[in-house]
Amino acid sequence: MTIPPSQIDEEKAVSRDWLDLARQVLNTEIQGLEHVRDNLGPEFEQALRVLAGCQGRVVVTGLGKSGLVGRKIAATLSSTG
């Protein structure tokens, strides 16, 4: 089965569109992470020290999407001790 050249060109264009979109998404995420990195301050360090110094249990709460994120954080804390 042969594919007409016009269909091949169209598939290449669609592929480029998807790649461009993927690059845009990654660039947006990179910018967000750079913003977080650049705004880390003493409060973040203090929170880490408090967590590192905890003995016993750490309670993580949330509703909706923050609850899902909380579950992931709790799972990470459980698995890393």
N, C-alpha and C positions, 0 to 999 in steps of 0.2 A: 504494500500500500504506500503510495506516495502522498506527501502532504504538499498542497499548493504553496508556492513561495509567499503569497499574500498572507496565508495563515501563519507561516513561520515568522514573518515580520511582525505580525500582530502579537504572537506569543512572546517574541523578544521584547516588544514594547511593554506588554503587561508585566513581564518578568522585571524589566527595568523599573516600572512603577512600584512594584512590590519591594524591590531592593531600595529604592529611594525612600519609600515609606519606612522601611525597617531602619535605615540610617537616620532618618528624622527622629524616630522614636528613641533610638539609642542616644542620639545627641541631646534630646530633651532629658532623658534619664541621667546622662552624664552631668548636665548642667545642674540638675537637682542635687545630685550627690556632691558636686563641687560646692554648692551653696551650703549644704549641711556641714561638709568638712570645714569650710571657711568660717562657720559660725559656732563651731564647738568652743566652749568656754569653760570657765571654772565650775559652772553648775553641772556640766556633764561629768567632769572629773569627780566632783563631790558625790554625784549619784552613783558612779562606779565604785567609789570607796565605801559608800553605805552598803551597796549590794555585796561587795566583796567581804565586808565585815559581818554580814548577817550569819547568825547561827540558827539552825532550825529551818523554818519554812519562810518562803517569800510568797505573799498572796498577790496574784495578778487578776484584775477584774476588768470587765468591759461588756458592753452590749452591742449587738449588731456587728458591724465590721471590726470595731475595736475589740470586741469579744473574740473574734476569730484571730486577730493579731495577738491578743492576750494568750490564747491557747497555744499559739506557736512559740511565744516567748516562754511560757510555762514549760512546754516540752523541751525547749533548748536548755533552760535552767535545770530541768530534771536530768537530762542526759549528760550534762557537763558537770553536774555536782555543784 
